[in-house]
Amino acid sequence: MFNSNTGTAFNQNFGVDGVTWMRPTAVLSPRFLRFNVTFWIVSGNFTTQQTNAAAAVLALNNAYKTEKAGVRIAFTTFMDATGNTAAATMTEQNSAQDFQSVVGFNPREINVYVVDAVIESTRAGVNYNGTPIIVLGVNGLIPRLLEHEIGHAFVLWHVNGLPGFTTENVMFPIV
């Protein structure tokens, strides 16, 4: 048996006070919170955006490892929505439900939508109040911005003005 929550394999039974337990025999990997991300490429060249997203994910996982953050992006999926004419005009002004119904949505994953611009910038991003929905501008697939918006998806808020936090903190609002 394998417990995917802890990365521990169990296969030795033993009894204590009439109760059978399974003893861990090997720890297969450190305990990380693993999550999946689907990138919905609405704008830009699909292959270029896919490459940018993969590079950002690799950089984030390296940063998470270096900082001992305890999280990792496990699997990524890349969806080509560049031919979806209904999605072509979407911006951060659309609701989270609009993105789900017009572009698509993978439940139990963080869904990142790459559109032309966010807040009139191609290098900005937004999250819908702690939901698994992130919208990035067409040039927003950069590690720091993606990490910041994933922080919002995990219900982390901005730290500006709070004692002990500097602009080095990923949740500082100016990314």
C-alpha positions in Angstrom: 0.0 0.0 0.0 1.2 3.5 -0.7 0.0 6.7 1.1 0.2 9.5 -1.5 -0.3 12.1 1.2 3.0 11.3 2.9 5.0 9.5 0.2 5.3 6.5 2.5 5.0 2.8 1.5 3.3 0.5 4.0 3.5 -3.2 3.7 4.4 -4.8 7.1 1.4 -5.7 9.3 1.9 -5.8 13.1 -0.5 -6.0 16.0 -0.8 -3.8 19.1 -3.6 -4.4 21.6 -5.6 -6.4 19.2 -5.4 -3.8 16.4 -3.5 -4.5 13.2 -1.5 -1.7 11.9 0.7 -1.3 8.8 4.3 -0.4 9.5 6.0 2.1 7.2 8.8 0.3 5.3 10.2 3.1 3.2 9.8 6.8 2.7 9.7 7.2 -1.0 9.8 11.0 -1.2 9.8 14.0 1.2 6.4 15.3 2.3 5.4 17.9 -0.2 2.1 19.4 -1.0 1.9 18.6 -4.7 -0.6 20.3 -7.0 -1.3 20.2 -10.7 -1.6 23.2 -13.1 -3.4 23.5 -16.4 -2.3 26.3 -18.7 -5.0 27.5 -21.1 -3.2 29.4 -23.8 -5.7 31.8 -25.2 -3.3 34.4 -26.7 0.1 34.3 -28.3 1.8 31.5 -30.1 0.9 28.2 -28.5 4.3 26.6 -28.8 6.1 29.7 -27.5 3.7 30.0 -24.5 4.0 26.3 -23.8 7.8 26.7 -23.7 7.5 29.8 -21.4 5.1 28.1 -19.1 7.3 24.9 -18.8 10.3 27.1 -18.0 8.4 29.0 -15.4 7.2 25.8 -13.8 10.8 24.4 -13.7 12.1 27.7 -12.1 9.2 27.6 -9.5 9.9 24.0 -8.5 13.6 24.9 -8.2 12.8 27.9 -6.1 10.3 25.8 -3.9 13.1 23.3 -3.4 15.8 25.8 -2.6 13.5 27.7 -0.2 12.2 24.4 1.4 8.7 25.6 0.7 7.2 22.2 1.0 5.2 22.5 -2.2 5.8 21.4 -5.8 4.0 21.6 -9.1 3.4 17.9 -9.9 1.9 17.7 -13.4 1.2 20.4 -16.0 -1.2 20.3 -18.8 -1.1 22.7 -21.8 -4.4 23.4 -23.6 -4.4 25.3 -26.9 -7.4 27.7 -26.8 -5.9 30.1 -29.4 -8.5 29.0 -31.9 -11.4 29.7 -29.5 -12.9 32.9 -31.0 -15.2 33.4 -28.0 -12.2 33.3 -25.6 -10.1 35.7 -27.7 -11.7 38.8 -26.2 -11.6 37.7 -22.6 -9.8 39.8 -19.9 -9.5 39.9 -16.2 -12.8 41.8 -16.3 -14.6 38.6 -17.1 -15.7 36.4 -14.2 -14.1 33.2 -13.1 -17.2 31.4 -14.3 -16.8 33.0 -17.7 -13.3 31.5 -18.0 -14.6 28.1 -16.9 -17.5 28.0 -19.3 -15.9 29.7 -22.4 -12.3 28.5 -22.2 -12.4 25.4 -20.0 -11.6 24.3 -16.5 -9.9 21.3 -14.9 -11.3 20.7 -11.4 -8.9 20.0 -8.5 -6.1 21.9 -10.4 -4.9 25.4 -10.6 -6.1 26.8 -14.0 -3.9 29.5 -15.6 -5.4 31.4 -18.5 -3.0 33.3 -20.7 -4.8 36.3 -22.4 -3.7 39.4 -24.3 -3.5 41.7 -21.4 -4.4 42.0 -17.7 -5.0 45.4 -16.1 -3.9 46.8 -19.5 -0.5 45.1 -19.2 0.9 42.0 -21.0 3.1 41.3 -18.0 0.5 41.4 -15.2 -1.7 38.7 -13.5 -4.7 38.3 -11.3 -6.3 35.7 -9.1 -10.0 35.5 -8.3 -9.9 35.8 -4.5 -8.2 32.5 -3.5 -9.8 30.4 -6.3 -7.8 28.0 -8.5 -8.2 30.5 -11.4 -5.3 32.7 -12.5 -5.3 35.1 -15.5 -1.9 36.2 -16.9 -1.1 38.6 -19.7 0.5 37.2 -22.8 4.0 38.1 -21.5 3.2 37.1 -17.9 4.6 33.6 -17.9 7.5 34.6 -15.7 8.4 32.7 -12.5 8.0 35.5 -10.0 4.6 36.5 -11.3 3.3 32.9 -11.6 4.6 32.2 -8.1 2.9 35.3 -6.7 -0.5 34.4 -8.3 -0.2 30.8 -7.2 0.3 32.2 -3.7 -3.1 33.9 -4.1 -4.6 30.6 -5.3 -3.5 29.2 -1.9 -5.2 32.1 -0.1 -2.0 34.1 0.6 -2.5 37.8 0.5 -0.2 40.8 0.0 2.3 41.6 2.7 3.0 45.2 2.0 2.8 47.3 5.1 3.2 44.3 7.4 6.1 44.3 9.8 9.0 42.0 8.9 8.1 41.7 5.2 10.2 43.3 2.4 9.9 43.6 -1.3 11.8 40.3 -1.5 8.7 38.4 -0.3 6.9 36.8 -3.2 3.6 38.1 -1.9 4.7 41.7 -2.0 2.2 43.3 -4.5 4.8 44.8 -6.9 6.0 41.8 -8.9 
